[in-house]
Amino acid sequence: MARKRKRGLSEEDRALWEKVRRSVTPLTPTRARTVPNAAPAPPQRNPDPSELPVRQPPKMGVGKPTSAKSGTDLPPSLSDRLDATPLRMDRKQWLRMKRGKTQPEARIDLHGMTLAQAHPALTRFVVDAHDRGLRTVLVITGKGRTGLDMGPMPERRGVLKQQVPHWLSSGPLRQIVQQVTEAHLRHGGAGAYYVRLRRRG
């Protein structure tokens, strides 16, 4: 049996195939198209180091100590804030008082009192001391502890130590208190305050 000979494409088939081929867009171009009359791109070259801009190093300075966590200035302690208040008494007397060389003429111990009890007690004590012509008195607050009081109306311990300087510089006591500073260790240290009273008018 003779093998059938393959026929080539007829003229009509070739014309049809050419028409189909021209209407199809390839998914990926086989070669980049060139734009006629386009100027060639300049060759790439590494920049000359002398042409690069010179970056200035950051200025290093000495400033106040900052908190590593927040990056802000560290808040001053209560003792530092009291020492930073304007001096309204003789400096030599103030230094003697700070060094514990001035003996307090009277004292009050606010240990164990609530804020509601301590405020009027302190006011009465300071006013009475001023009326008696005393100049230096001692107010004992205690250093306070962290944590919450477990009473029916909890309040943070140590608040009394923070509040006493505020009470002494406001209200009726503002007119008779001349200076407030933290006591020397021999008189209670951070748990007490020296209160210098003005002279009676």
QUIURQUI-V156123 format. One record per backbone hydrogen bond with DSSP energy under -1.0 kcal/mol. NH is the residue of the N-H (numbers start at 0). CO is the residue of the C=O. E is the energy in kcal/mol with one decimal. If there is no record, write none. Layout:
# QUIURQUI-V156123
NH;CO;E  NH;CO;E
This chain:
# QUIURQUI-V156123
13;9;-2.4  14;10;-2.1  15;11;-2.3  16;12;-2.7  17;13;-2.3  18;14;-1.8  19;15;-2.1  20;16;-2.6  21;17;-1.8  22;18;-1.1  37;34;-1.5  50;47;-2.4  66;71;-2.8  70;66;-2.8  73;64;-1.4  80;76;-2.2  81;77;-2.0  82;78;-2.2  83;79;-1.4  84;81;-1.1  93;89;-2.3  94;90;-2.6  95;91;-2.2  96;92;-2.3  97;93;-2.7  98;94;-1.9  99;96;-1.5  100;95;-2.7  104;135;-3.2  107;137;-2.1  109;139;-2.9  112;109;-1.9  117;113;-3.0  118;114;-2.0  120;116;-1.4  121;117;-2.8  122;118;-2.2  123;119;-2.5  124;120;-2.2  125;121;-2.5  126;122;-2.4  127;123;-2.4  128;124;-2.4  129;125;-2.2  130;126;-2.3  131;127;-1.6  132;129;-1.4  133;128;-2.4  136;194;-2.4  137;105;-2.5  138;192;-2.6  139;107;-3.0  140;190;-2.2  141;190;-2.7  148;154;-1.2  156;146;-1.5  158;155;-1.2  161;157;-1.2  162;158;-2.3  163;159;-2.1  166;162;-2.5  167;163;-2.4  169;166;-1.2  173;170;-1.0  175;172;-1.0  176;172;-2.0  177;195;-3.1  178;195;-1.6  180;193;-2.0  182;191;-2.2  186;183;-1.8  187;184;-1.5  188;183;-2.8  190;187;-2.1  191;188;-1.6  192;138;-2.5  193;180;-3.0  194;136;-2.7  195;178;-3.0  196;134;-3.7  197;175;-2.8
